Amino acid sequence: MNAYPAHSDAFTLAAPVRLWEEGFAADPYAYYATLRAQGPVGWAELAPGVSAYIVTDRRAALDLLHDTESFSVDPRPWEKTVAADAPILGMMRWRANALFADGDAHIRYRRTLLDAFDLVEPHDLRERVHRAVDTLVSRFGPDGEADLVTQFARPMMAMVFNSLFGLPDSESGRLDAALGQMMEGGARAADGEVEYGKYVMELIGAKMAERGDDLTSRLLDHPLELTPEEVTWQVFLTLGAGHEPSANLISNALSRILGNAAYYSTLTSGARPVMDAVLEVLRYETPLANYGAHFARRSMSFHGMWLQAAVPIVISFGAMGYFAEKDFADAHHPHDASHMSWGAGPHACPVKQPAVLIATEAVERLTQWLPDLDPVLPRERLSWRPGPFHRSLNALPVRFTPRTPDRTPAPSPDQAGDRA
């Protein structure tokens, strides 16, 4: 099903680039080069037999993301053409939330999310991150070695977002495991989607029984009066979108920092802010590599490609970042270094400031505790998780001087003071 759509005789589809292959995780840039060779819009498979158009050009992406008359984010017409067991459905299936809504429904859902997150003070969010980092470092600090993916970035984000949405740290492992499976889009994706759905339903049930000072309760009590089902799908979206890409943002930033000793020393000495490293990842190695699916409302020509209605058009933030870094290094188009990791247009990420704050504070706090982190492997030998949607490390093993956190670490020069 959904192998190849009908298309105008004026446009010939190339063989689809298989973004579900293991080779894509190991070296996505070769795949992006093949897509770019097809033009601003390429042709790919997100899973075996599940095809999509892939936008690799910044101008084309901006045109698409701002054109709500020609394009919709509602995937339901497409879903009718896809096998029920397609492994990517967990990431692309329609739900009544801001990601998959157009027009007034989207405005209503987005308003509730903005209002809920606006009540999260930067200093409070910073304290949540610090508590999570301190808890995790207390576990592996005395060992003198750790995996900064499975022992730090992923569990830390689960702890932070569970606290924001109103669940205890003890539930963090379930959240992390379920989202990881669903994001990979492979054989375990359906199980991950089911487990994550159960997780969110249990959270909604608990908060309907007893409110708290958390995002879930604020959504339930919002003046726009979302139904419990609508709140469920807003939480499904934001809890997942907050945890998974942010965990990858942290681990990708750490891998780039630790892979360059000179770069690392400027960060730990305070000569260069950690936010530089976080923004570098967002520009050049974004954790959400291919997503933001749209659908042409009618078949049409777009930047040299004939788009068939009800076929996904996916934005390749990863390809745009790769070509921006390449062009910047070659000094051809340095202005293209600005990133699109947050999207653009009406569906741009509504909570990008909290995401940057969390990632920056996590890296800063970790390097305060463990300033001599030493990678076990060079960056080119690290392995990456499979899946068409993300850029996500399997592991980031490091060594360091063993330390038992028994006091608050002193801030480095650039970390002193309040940055709210």
C-alpha positions, 0 to 999 in steps of 0.5 A: 500500500502507498508504494507510489502515487500517481503523478503527472507525466511531466514529473518522473519519480526517482527510486525512493531513498530508504530512510528506514535502512540501518545505513541511514542511521550510520550515515544519513548524509549520503542519503540526504545527498541523494535526496538533494540530487533529486531537487528541493523535494525528493522521494523516499520511504519512511518504512518498507512500502510507505512513501513520502516526499522529503523537503531538503531545501530551506526555501521550499520548506518555508513556502510549505510551512507558511501555506495553510491554503495549499497544505494541511497537517491532517493525516487521516486521508493518508492513513486510509492508504496505509497498512494498519501495522505500518511501524511509523503510524505511532509517530504520524497517526491523527490525534486531536492535538495541535500537531495534527489540527488545522485552522480554529482547532489548531489555534484552540489547542495551541493556546492551551499549551502556550498558557500552560507552559507560560506558568512554568517559571525559568527559575523553577525549570532550572531547579527541576533540571538541577535536581534531576542531574544531581540525582543521576550524578549521585548514582554513577559519579562514584563509578568513574564511568557512565553512558551519558545517553542511557544513564544521563540524557534520557533518564534526566529528561524523563525525570524533568518532564514527569515532574512537569506533568505530575508524575513521580521519578519512579515512573521515568523508566516506563516513559523513556522506554516507551517513547524510545521504541515508538520513535524508532519506527521499527518492529517494536514501534507498535508496542511502544505506542501502546505502552506510551498511550497507557502511560498517558491515560494513567496520568490523565486519570490520576489528575482527573481524580486529584489536581496538582501544580502541573501542566496536566492539571492546567490543561484540564482546567483551562478556560477553553474547556478541552475535553478529557480526550483532548487533554489526553492527546495534548499531553500525548503530544507535548510529553513525547515531543518534550522528552525524546528530542530534548534527550537527543539534543543533550546527548548530541551536544555532549558528543560534539563537545567531548569530541573536541578537546579545545571546544570542551575546554572553552566551555568548562572554563567559561570562555564560551557559553554552553548555549553555543554548543546547544545551538550548534546541534540545532543548526547542524545535527538536529535531534528531530531529523525528519518530521513535520508532515504535511499533505497537499490538499490537492495534487499540485506542482511544488518546487519541481515535484508533482505532489499527489494529495494524501501523500506525506510531505516531510520536512528534512531538518536534518538535511537542511542542517547538513547542507547548511554546515557544509555550505558554511564551512565552504563559505558559500552561503554562511547565512544559511547557518540559521536553523529550522529545528523549531519549524516555522509558520503556524505550527512552529514549536510553541515551547522552544525557550524551555527546551533550550533552557533545559538542555543548556542547564543539563550540560552545564550542571553535569560539567560542573560536577564532572569537569574532566569527562573523557569520551571512551570512543572517538565520535566517528565510532559512536553508533546511532539508533535506527529510524527515519525521524530522529538523530539519536545516539545509542550510547555515549560512554565516558570516563571521569574522576570518580566523585560523590556529589555531597555539595552544590558544585561551584558555577563556572564564570559564565554560569554565575547569576540568574539567566532567566 
